[in-house]
Amino acid sequence: MDMSIDFIVVSIILIVLALSLIYRLYKGPHVIDRVVAADSIDVIVGLVMVVFGCYEGRALYVDLGLIVTLLGFIGTVLISKYLEGKM
């Protein structure tokens, strides 16, 4: 199996997951559901960057994917603290 076929299969799976999360982000019954969906989309974007970096053989995309994921996590923690009333 070729690496490009693996990349395409993983990309399609991640696109389906991201679309389901976008639906949850739009339709979520509570604010917490929307925050979790947004955080999950951040993780998927970071994962896409890491997979693309492995496909291209460049470490820059891997580093950027980790940074995007970390910033998304920090944003989720800040939003959670705000919603809890501790900020």
MDTraj code that builds the backbone (N, CA, C; nanometers):
import mdtraj as md
import numpy as np

residues = "MET ASP MET SER ILE ASP PHE ILE VAL VAL SER ILE ILE LEU ILE VAL LEU ALA LEU SER LEU ILE TYR ARG LEU TYR LYS GLY PRO HIS VAL ILE ASP ARG VAL VAL ALA ALA ASP SER ILE ASP VAL ILE VAL GLY LEU VAL MET VAL VAL PHE GLY CYS TYR GLU GLY ARG ALA LEU TYR VAL ASP LEU GLY LEU ILE VAL THR LEU LEU GLY PHE ILE GLY THR VAL LEU ILE SER LYS TYR LEU GLU GLY LYS MET".split()
xyz = np.array([
    [0.0847, -0.1184, 0.0000],
    [0.0000, 0.0000, 0.0000],
    [0.0890, 0.1244, 0.0000],
    [0.0546, 0.2169, -0.0800],
    [0.1333, 0.3382, -0.0971],
    [0.1046, 0.4381, 0.0150],
    [0.2037, 0.5215, 0.0453],
    [0.1870, 0.6206, 0.1517],
    [0.0789, 0.7231, 0.1162],
    [0.0660, 0.7555, -0.0119],
    [-0.0355, 0.8542, -0.0500],
    [-0.1766, 0.7989, -0.0307],
    [-0.1953, 0.6699, -0.0501],
    [-0.3273, 0.6100, -0.0271],
    [-0.3600, 0.6128, 0.1217],
    [-0.2615, 0.5837, 0.2056],
    [-0.2824, 0.5930, 0.3504],
    [-0.3189, 0.7351, 0.3911],
    [-0.2490, 0.8313, 0.3350],
    [-0.2760, 0.9722, 0.3655],
    [-0.4171, 1.0104, 0.3240],
    [-0.4612, 0.9632, 0.2097],
    [-0.5959, 0.9955, 0.1615],
    [-0.7019, 0.9327, 0.2520],
    [-0.6816, 0.8074, 0.2926],
    [-0.7781, 0.7394, 0.3791],
    [-0.7876, 0.8100, 0.5138],
    [-0.6727, 0.8431, 0.5729],
    [-0.6719, 0.9129, 0.7020],
    [-0.7365, 1.0503, 0.6878],
    [-0.7107, 1.1183, 0.5773],
    [-0.7699, 1.2508, 0.5549],
    [-0.9216, 1.2432, 0.5441],
    [-0.9724, 1.1433, 0.4753],
    [-1.1177, 1.1285, 0.4617],
    [-1.1817, 1.1000, 0.5975],
    [-1.1188, 1.0133, 0.6760],
    [-1.1715, 0.9834, 0.8096],
    [-1.1734, 1.1090, 0.8959],
    [-1.0658, 1.1866, 0.8920],
    [-1.0600, 1.3085, 0.9725],
    [-1.1600, 1.4133, 0.9246],
    [-1.1864, 1.4197, 0.7952],
    [-1.2854, 1.5138, 0.7426],
    [-1.4250, 1.4762, 0.7918],
    [-1.4562, 1.3473, 0.7898],
    [-1.5881, 1.3022, 0.8393],
    [-1.6028, 1.3351, 0.9871],
    [-1.4978, 1.3098, 1.0650],
    [-1.5032, 1.3416, 1.2078],
    [-1.5183, 1.4921, 1.2305],
    [-1.4453, 1.5728, 1.1539],
    [-1.4542, 1.7179, 1.1699],
    [-1.5930, 1.7693, 1.1321],
    [-1.6540, 1.7123, 1.0290],
    [-1.7889, 1.7552, 0.9907],
    [-1.8914, 1.7207, 1.0980],
    [-1.8762, 1.6045, 1.1602],
    [-1.9686, 1.5706, 1.2682],
    [-1.9484, 1.6644, 1.3874],
    [-1.8239, 1.7048, 1.4118],
    [-1.7981, 1.7991, 1.5209],
    [-1.8491, 1.9394, 1.4874],
    [-1.8416, 1.9779, 1.3613],
    [-1.8963, 2.1084, 1.3212],
    [-2.0475, 2.1093, 1.3419],
    [-2.1122, 1.9968, 1.3134],
    [-2.2559, 1.9870, 1.3415],
    [-2.2825, 2.0038, 1.4913],
    [-2.2021, 1.9397, 1.5753],
    [-2.2189, 1.9513, 1.7208],
    [-2.1888, 2.0933, 1.7671],
    [-2.0920, 2.1578, 1.7026],
    [-2.0587, 2.2958, 1.7368],
    [-2.1751, 2.3893, 1.7052],
    [-2.2426, 2.3627, 1.5939],
    [-2.3541, 2.4467, 1.5528],
    [-2.4812, 2.4144, 1.6297],
    [-2.5068, 2.2866, 1.6543],
    [-2.6350, 2.2440, 1.7070],
    [-2.6320, 2.2081, 1.8554],
    [-2.5128, 2.2123, 1.9183],
    [-2.4976, 2.1665, 2.0567],
    [-2.6022, 2.2230, 2.1506],
    [-2.6625, 2.1378, 2.2331],
    [-2.7673, 2.1876, 2.3216],
    [-2.7132, 2.2757, 2.4340],
    [-2.5882, 2.2579, 2.4719],
    [-2.5298, 2.3363, 2.5806],
    [-2.3995, 2.3995, 2.5338],
    [-2.3558, 2.4980, 2.6079],
    [-2.2308, 2.5664, 2.5754],
    [-2.1127, 2.4709, 2.5929],
    [-2.1200, 2.3844, 2.6908],
    [-2.0117, 2.2896, 2.7157],
    [-1.9930, 2.1964, 2.5968],
    [-2.1027, 2.1520, 2.5350],
    [-2.0920, 2.0674, 2.4154],
    [-2.0196, 2.1411, 2.3038],
    [-2.0483, 2.2674, 2.2901],
    [-1.9832, 2.3469, 2.1859],
    [-1.8349, 2.3670, 2.2150],
    [-1.8003, 2.3866, 2.3411],
    [-1.6593, 2.4038, 2.3785],
    [-1.5811, 2.2760, 2.3525],
    [-1.6385, 2.1634, 2.3887],
    [-1.5720, 2.0346, 2.3662],
    [-1.5581, 2.0079, 2.2160],
    [-1.6592, 2.0412, 2.1379],
    [-1.6511, 2.0223, 1.9929],
    [-1.5428, 2.1109, 1.9324],
    [-1.5333, 2.2358, 1.9783],
    [-1.4298, 2.3253, 1.9274],
    [-1.2906, 2.2755, 1.9647],
    [-1.2758, 2.2240, 2.0850],
    [-1.1471, 2.1692, 2.1263],
    [-1.1119, 2.0456, 2.0446],
    [-1.2087, 1.9640, 2.0164],
    [-1.1833, 1.8451, 1.9355],
    [-1.1446, 1.8822, 1.7926],
    [-1.2053, 1.9869, 1.7394],
    [-1.1670, 2.0340, 1.6063],
    [-1.0232, 2.0848, 1.6086],
    [-0.9830, 2.1531, 1.7151],
    [-0.8439, 2.1962, 1.7291],
    [-0.7482, 2.0775, 1.7278],
    [-0.7856, 1.9719, 1.7977],
    [-0.7010, 1.8519, 1.8017],
    [-0.6931, 1.7879, 1.6639],
    [-0.8045, 1.7836, 1.5910],
    [-0.8039, 1.7254, 1.4576],
    [-0.7176, 1.8088, 1.3630],
    [-0.7244, 1.9408, 1.3729],
    [-0.6393, 2.0267, 1.2897],
    [-0.4918, 2.0015, 1.3201],
    [-0.4585, 1.9895, 1.4481],
    [-0.3206, 1.9582, 1.4846],
    [-0.2786, 1.8224, 1.4316],
    [-0.3680, 1.7243, 1.4385],
    [-0.3386, 1.5908, 1.3883],
    [-0.3182, 1.5917, 1.2370],
    [-0.3989, 1.6683, 1.1667],
    [-0.3824, 1.6802, 1.0217],
    [-0.2454, 1.7392, 0.9896],
    [-0.2039, 1.8382, 1.0659],
    [-0.0728, 1.8985, 1.0414],
    [0.0402, 1.7992, 1.0697],
    [0.0264, 1.7183, 1.1730],
    [0.1285, 1.6177, 1.2043],
    [0.1323, 1.5111, 1.0946],
    [0.0167, 1.4638, 1.0499],
    [0.0125, 1.3630, 0.9434],
    [0.0706, 1.4199, 0.8147],
    [0.0376, 1.5436, 0.7828],
    [0.0916, 1.6066, 0.6626],
    [0.2429, 1.6246, 0.6738],
    [0.2913, 1.6597, 0.7927],
    [0.4352, 1.6719, 0.8135],
    [0.5063, 1.5391, 0.7962],
    [0.4443, 1.4308, 0.8416],
    [0.5028, 1.2976, 0.8210],
    [0.5006, 1.2600, 0.6733],
    [0.3944, 1.2969, 0.6037],
    [0.3833, 1.2668, 0.4608],
    [0.4881, 1.3437, 0.3801],
    [0.5064, 1.4703, 0.4114],
    [0.6022, 1.5535, 0.3399],
    [0.7451, 1.5351, 0.3889],
    [0.7613, 1.4801, 0.5090],
    [0.8946, 1.4607, 0.5642],
    [0.9553, 1.5877, 0.6212],
    [0.8716, 1.6782, 0.6673],
    [0.9194, 1.8054, 0.7234],
    [0.8737, 1.8170, 0.8676],
    [0.9680, 1.8465, 0.9536],
    [0.9387, 1.8549, 1.0965],
    [0.8653, 1.9839, 1.1332],
    [0.8683, 2.0834, 1.0463],
    [0.8027, 2.2110, 1.0752],
    [0.6531, 2.1922, 1.0975],
    [0.5879, 2.1107, 1.0152],
    [0.4440, 2.0882, 1.0291],
    [0.4106, 2.0134, 1.1578],
    [0.4994, 1.9236, 1.1977],
    [0.4785, 1.8506, 1.3229],
    [0.4840, 1.9475, 1.4404],
    [0.5829, 2.0365, 1.4399],
    [0.5937, 2.1365, 1.5463],
    [0.4728, 2.2297, 1.5478],
    [0.4308, 2.2747, 1.4311],
    [0.3151, 2.3642, 1.4244],
    [0.1869, 2.2935, 1.4689],
    [0.1730, 2.1663, 1.4347],
    [0.0562, 2.0907, 1.4791],
    [0.0510, 2.0782, 1.6301],
    [0.1657, 2.0555, 1.6917],
    [0.1700, 2.0476, 1.8378],
    [0.1387, 2.1823, 1.9019],
    [0.1869, 2.2904, 1.8424],
    [0.1603, 2.4240, 1.8962],
    [0.0114, 2.4577, 1.8845],
    [-0.0492, 2.4263, 1.7705],
    [-0.1926, 2.4537, 1.7509],
    [-0.2755, 2.3764, 1.8525],
    [-0.2395, 2.2505, 1.8745],
    [-0.3128, 2.1688, 1.9708],
    [-0.2968, 2.2223, 2.1129],
    [-0.1772, 2.2641, 2.1473],
    [-0.1534, 2.3189, 2.2806],
    [-0.2297, 2.4492, 2.3022],
    [-0.2310, 2.5360, 2.2026],
    [-0.3049, 2.6618, 2.2153],
    [-0.4556, 2.6367, 2.2243],
    [-0.5042, 2.5365, 2.1519],
    [-0.6460, 2.5013, 2.1617],
    [-0.6814, 2.4513, 2.2999],
    [-0.5926, 2.3726, 2.3600],
    [-0.6168, 2.3230, 2.4955],
    [-0.6180, 2.4382, 2.5960],
    [-0.5245, 2.5310, 2.5825],
    [-0.5205, 2.6466, 2.6728],
    [-0.6475, 2.7301, 2.6577],
    [-0.6934, 2.7473, 2.5355],
    [-0.8179, 2.8205, 2.5123],
    [-0.9377, 2.7518, 2.5748],
    [-0.9410, 2.6192, 2.5668],
    [-1.0501, 2.5445, 2.6279],
    [-1.0493, 2.5583, 2.7794],
    [-0.9318, 2.5539, 2.8391],
    [-0.9219, 2.5710, 2.9842],
    [-0.9689, 2.7106, 3.0246],
    [-0.9296, 2.8119, 2.9490],
    [-0.9717, 2.9492, 2.9812],
    [-1.1223, 2.9667, 2.9666],
    [-1.1799, 2.9107, 2.8620],
    [-1.3247, 2.9207, 2.8438],
    [-1.3977, 2.8468, 2.9554],
    [-1.3458, 2.7309, 2.9946],
    [-1.4081, 2.6543, 3.1029],
    [-1.4027, 2.7301, 3.2347],
    [-1.2900, 2.7937, 3.2619],
    [-1.2793, 2.8740, 3.3852],
    [-1.3770, 2.9910, 3.3818],
    [-1.3920, 3.0533, 3.2649],
    [-1.4842, 3.1655, 3.2516],
    [-1.6279, 3.1198, 3.2747],
    [-1.6640, 3.0065, 3.2140],
    [-1.8019, 2.9559, 3.2295],
    [-1.8292, 2.9101, 3.3716],
    [-1.7256, 2.8642, 3.4403],
    [-1.7414, 2.8219, 3.5790],
    [-1.7556, 2.9412, 3.6724],
    [-1.7106, 3.0573, 3.6294],
    [-1.7222, 3.1779, 3.7100],
    [-1.6003, 3.2099, 3.7927],
    [-1.4875, 3.1481, 3.7637],
    [-1.3672, 3.1720, 3.8403],
    [-1.2737, 3.2720, 3.7744],
    [-1.3201, 3.3377, 3.6697],
    [-1.2377, 3.4402, 3.6056],
    [-1.3080, 3.5729, 3.6067],
])
top = md.Topology()
chain = top.add_chain()
for i, resn in enumerate(residues, 1):
    res = top.add_residue(resn, chain, resSeq=i)
    for name in ("N", "CA", "C"):
        top.add_atom(name, md.element.get_by_symbol(name[0]), res)
traj = md.Trajectory(xyz[None], top)
